[in-house]
């Protein structure tokens, strides 16, 4: 039986160099191929035009490039673009390009489905099939960068890990992807333009700090009262707010990087003054800012956007206590591309 070809992008540059030396070639050939794979985004060995035909054929005999394919692209009335991304094993994830007047942001996925169980999120209702590999995360960014240049005449400026999946439950592959994205041999983006958004996995937040990651950290909080948060995010029973607070204090002590709290206000769930005052107390532990996010329905009616009065109340109480707060309006709702809506409906 024929041996299964290895995904060439699973190899480091040093391993590629060793492969060529072992096959009677010069080590710099590995560097050439590495550049084609990452910096130039080649999807085939045939595209590697400064490499001999014999070498390309040899690579094709031994390896495969498991690149993604944008299976379907949808454009929102507000300019947002959603990609249904087909993976090499025919599974699908979604990623989103969010344009504003001054920037274009890629919202990328880290898992097929999700490891967690947030009740208000469509993605959480999908079974977690597997983690994405570093190259699959990287390819989403490349695809959105190309779309940003094509449709908005400027390169991608920011990346948020706010798509499908919990990034800290795929820590190793997410950080390898970030390394490639920020490397001069990859996309050369500044890590300060990358935000990892987590629902709150204390042990992995501490690891992020210990590994001296230069990225920004956002936490999907939604309640600073344990009983309420467990109702809407059941994993909070395992990772309660005291543990999350301790991890965030540790993160700040190591990085001195301000945290962003993402917070949705729902009718009859967390829309009281008591809820807002609990959020203020939680915000006082670590330097932070709060994004009050518009809720995007996922059809079952269990969660409903709170009144504008409730959102205004939150904003006033936060500002009165010296906490920076922004009210975020959702983008791409008409194509199910907004926060919490990614569920492969376009697939």
C-alpha positions in Angstrom: 0.0 0.0 0.0 1.3 3.4 -0.9 2.5 5.5 2.1 0.4 8.5 2.9 2.1 11.8 2.0 3.1 14.0 4.8 1.8 17.6 5.0 4.9 19.6 4.2 3.8 22.6 6.3 4.1 20.4 9.4 7.9 20.6 8.9 10.1 23.4 10.4 12.6 25.2 8.2 15.4 23.2 9.7 13.6 19.9 9.0 13.0 21.0 5.4 16.7 21.8 5.1 17.6 18.4 6.5 15.3 16.7 4.0 17.1 18.3 1.1 20.6 17.5 2.4 19.5 13.9 3.0 18.4 13.8 -0.7 21.6 15.1 -2.1 20.7 18.7 -2.4 21.8 22.0 -0.7 20.2 23.1 2.5 19.2 26.5 1.0 16.7 24.6 -1.1 14.7 24.0 2.1 14.8 27.7 2.7 13.4 28.4 -0.8 10.6 26.0 -0.3 9.8 27.3 3.2 9.5 30.8 1.7 7.1 29.6 -1.0 5.0 27.8 1.6 4.6 30.7 4.1 5.7 34.1 2.7 4.3 33.5 -0.8 1.4 31.2 0.2 2.0 28.6 -2.6 -0.8 26.1 -2.9 1.1 23.7 -5.1 4.6 22.6 -5.8 4.1 23.6 -9.4 3.8 27.2 -8.4 7.4 27.2 -7.0 8.9 28.6 -10.2 12.5 29.1 -9.1 12.9 25.4 -8.3 13.7 22.8 -10.9 11.0 20.6 -12.3 12.8 17.5 -11.0 12.8 18.9 -7.5 9.1 19.9 -7.7 8.3 16.3 -8.8 10.3 14.9 -6.0 8.4 17.1 -3.5 5.1 16.0 -5.0 6.0 12.4 -4.6 6.8 12.8 -0.9 4.5 15.6 0.4 1.1 17.4 0.1 0.1 21.0 0.8 -3.1 20.8 2.8 -4.3 24.3 2.0 -7.8 25.6 2.7 -10.3 26.6 0.0 -12.8 29.4 0.4 -15.9 27.4 -0.6 -18.3 30.2 -0.4 -18.0 34.0 0.1 -20.9 36.2 1.3 -20.9 39.9 1.4 -23.0 41.9 3.9 -24.8 45.1 3.1 -22.4 46.8 5.6 -19.3 45.5 3.7 -18.5 42.6 6.0 -17.4 39.4 4.2 -17.9 35.9 5.5 -15.9 32.9 4.2 -17.0 29.3 4.4 -13.6 27.7 4.5 -13.3 24.1 3.3 -10.5 22.1 5.0 -8.5 19.3 3.4 -10.7 16.7 5.2 -13.9 18.4 3.9 -14.9 19.9 7.2 -15.9 23.5 7.2 -15.2 26.5 9.4 -16.0 30.2 9.0 -14.0 33.4 9.1 -15.0 37.0 8.7 -13.5 40.2 7.3 -14.8 43.3 9.1 -14.0 46.6 7.4 -14.2 50.1 8.9 -13.0 53.4 7.6 -9.6 53.0 9.1 -8.9 49.3 9.3 -9.8 45.8 8.2 -10.0 43.0 10.8 -9.9 39.3 10.3 -12.0 37.2 12.7 -10.6 33.7 12.5 -11.6 30.3 13.8 -9.4 28.0 15.9 -11.6 24.8 16.1 -14.1 23.0 14.0 -17.0 23.5 16.4 -16.3 24.5 20.0 -15.0 22.9 23.2 -17.2 25.0 25.4 -20.9 25.4 26.0 -22.0 29.0 26.0 -25.8 28.9 25.8 -26.1 32.1 23.6 -23.6 31.1 20.9 -24.5 29.2 17.8 -21.0 27.8 17.4 -21.2 26.2 20.8 -24.1 24.1 19.6 -21.8 22.4 17.0 -19.9 19.4 18.2 -16.2 20.0 18.4 -14.8 17.9 15.6 -11.1 18.8 15.9 -8.6 21.5 16.5 -7.4 23.5 13.5 -3.7 23.1 12.5 -1.4 26.1 12.5 -1.4 26.3 8.7 -5.3 26.2 8.6 -5.4 29.2 10.9 -2.7 31.0 9.0 -4.5 30.3 5.6 -7.7 32.0 6.9 -5.6 35.1 7.6 -4.0 35.0 4.1 -7.4 34.6 2.4 -8.8 37.6 4.3 -5.7 39.7 3.6 -6.1 39.0 -0.1 -9.8 40.0 0.1 -8.9 43.1 2.0 -6.5 44.1 -0.7 -8.9 43.2 -3.5 -12.1 44.8 -2.1 -10.8 47.6 0.1 -7.4 48.4 -1.5 -5.5 48.0 1.7 -3.7 45.1 3.6 -5.3 43.5 6.6 -4.6 45.5 9.7 -5.9 43.5 12.7 -6.7 39.9 13.6 -9.0 38.7 16.3 -9.4 35.0 17.4 -13.2 35.4 17.9 -14.4 33.0 15.3 -15.4 29.4 15.8 -13.8 27.6 18.8 -12.1 28.4 22.1 -8.5 29.4 21.1 -7.0 28.6 24.5 -8.3 25.0 24.1 -6.1 24.8 21.0 -3.2 26.7 22.6 -0.3 25.0 20.9 -1.6 25.4 17.3 -2.9 28.9 17.8 0.5 30.1 19.1 2.3 28.4 16.3 0.0 30.2 13.9 0.6 33.5 15.6 4.3 32.9 15.3 4.0 32.4 11.6 1.7 35.4 11.2 4.1 37.7 13.0 7.3 36.2 11.5 9.1 38.2 8.7 9.1 34.9 6.9 5.3 34.7 7.2 3.1 37.8 7.1 5.2 40.0 9.3 2.3 41.4 11.2 2.8 43.1 14.6 1.6 40.9 17.5 0.1 44.0 19.0 -2.5 43.8 16.2 -3.6 40.4 17.3 -6.2 39.7 20.0 -7.0 36.3 21.4 -10.5 36.2 22.8 -11.2 33.5 25.5 -14.2 32.6 27.4 -11.9 32.2 30.4 -9.6 29.2 30.9 -7.5 30.3 33.9 -4.6 27.8 33.5 -4.1 28.7 29.9 -4.3 32.5 30.5 -1.4 32.0 33.0 0.5 30.0 30.4 -0.1 32.8 27.9 1.5 35.1 30.4 4.4 32.7 31.2 5.1 32.3 27.5 5.4 36.1 27.2 2.9 36.4 24.4 2.9 39.9 23.0 -0.7 39.7 21.8 -3.7 41.4 23.3 -6.2 39.5 25.5 -10.0 39.8 25.5 -12.3 37.9 27.8 -15.9 37.0 26.9 -17.3 37.8 30.4 -21.1 38.6 30.2 -21.6 38.5 34.0 -19.5 39.1 37.1 -21.9 37.1 39.2 -21.0 33.4 39.4 -24.6 32.1 39.5 -25.6 34.2 36.5 -22.5 33.4 34.5 -22.9 29.7 35.1 -26.4 29.9 33.8 -25.3 31.4 30.5 -21.8 29.8 30.3 -22.1 26.5 32.2 -18.3 25.8 32.1 -18.1 28.7 34.6 -18.9 26.0 37.3 -15.5 24.5 36.5 -13.7 27.8 35.9 -15.4 30.2 38.4 -14.9 33.9 38.5 -12.4 33.8 41.4 -10.1 31.6 39.4 -10.5 33.8 36.3 -9.8 36.9 38.4 -6.6 35.3 39.8 -5.4 34.4 36.3 -6.1 37.8 34.9 -4.2 39.5 37.8 -1.3 37.1 37.0 -1.6 38.0 33.3 -1.4 41.7 34.0 1.5 41.4 36.5 3.5 39.6 33.9 2.6 41.6 30.7 1.3 45.0 31.9 -1.2 44.7 29.1 -4.8 46.0 29.7 -7.6 43.4 29.3 -10.7 43.9 27.2 -14.0 42.5 28.6 -16.6 41.6 26.1 -20.1 41.9 27.6 -23.6 41.4 26.2 -26.6 42.7 28.2 -29.6 40.5 27.9 -33.2 41.2 28.9 -34.1 39.6 32.3 -30.7 37.9 32.6 -28.1 40.5 33.5 -29.8 43.9 32.9 -30.1 45.2 36.5 -28.1 47.7 38.5 -26.8 44.8 40.6 -25.3 43.2 37.5 -23.6 46.5 36.4 -22.2 47.1 39.9 -20.8 43.6 40.0 -19.1 44.3 36.7 -17.5 47.4 38.1 -16.1 45.5 41.1 -14.6 42.9 38.7 -13.1 45.6 36.5 -11.4 47.1 39.5 -9.1 44.0 39.9 -7.1 44.6 36.8 -6.7 47.6 34.3 -9.2 47.0 31.6 -11.8 48.3 29.2 -15.3 47.1 28.5 -17.0 46.5 25.1 -20.7 46.4 25.5 -21.7 44.2 22.5 -25.0 44.1 20.7 -26.6 40.6 20.9 -27.1 38.7 17.7 -30.1 36.2 18.0 -29.6 32.5 17.1 -33.3 31.8 16.6 -34.4 30.1 19.8 -35.7 33.2 21.7 -34.1 32.2 25.0 -31.8 35.3 24.9 -33.1 38.7 23.9 -31.2 42.0 23.6 -31.8 44.2 26.7 -33.4 47.6 26.3 -31.3 50.6 25.3 -32.1 51.9 28.8 -30.2 48.9 30.3 -27.2 49.4 28.1 -27.2 53.1 28.9 -27.3 52.3 32.6 -24.3 50.0 32.3 -22.4 52.7 30.3 -23.2 55.4 32.8 -22.2 53.3 35.9 -18.9 52.1 34.2 -18.0 55.7 33.2 -18.9 57.1 36.6 -16.3 54.6 38.0 -13.6 55.6 35.6 -13.8 52.5 33.4 -13.4 52.9 29.7 -16.5 51.6 27.9 -17.5 51.3 24.2 -20.8 50.2 22.8 -20.2 48.0 19.8 -22.7 47.6 17.1 -22.6 44.3 15.3 -21.5 43.9 11.7 -22.6 41.3 9.2 -25.8 40.2 10.9 -27.7 39.8 7.6 -25.3 37.0 6.6 -25.0 35.4 10.0 -21.4 36.7 10.3 -21.8 38.6 13.6 -20.4 37.6 17.0 -22.0 34.3 18.2 -23.6 33.5 14.8 -21.0 31.4 13.1 -22.6 28.0 12.7 -21.7 27.0 9.1 -25.1 28.1 7.8 -23.4 29.2 4.6 -21.7 25.8 4.1 
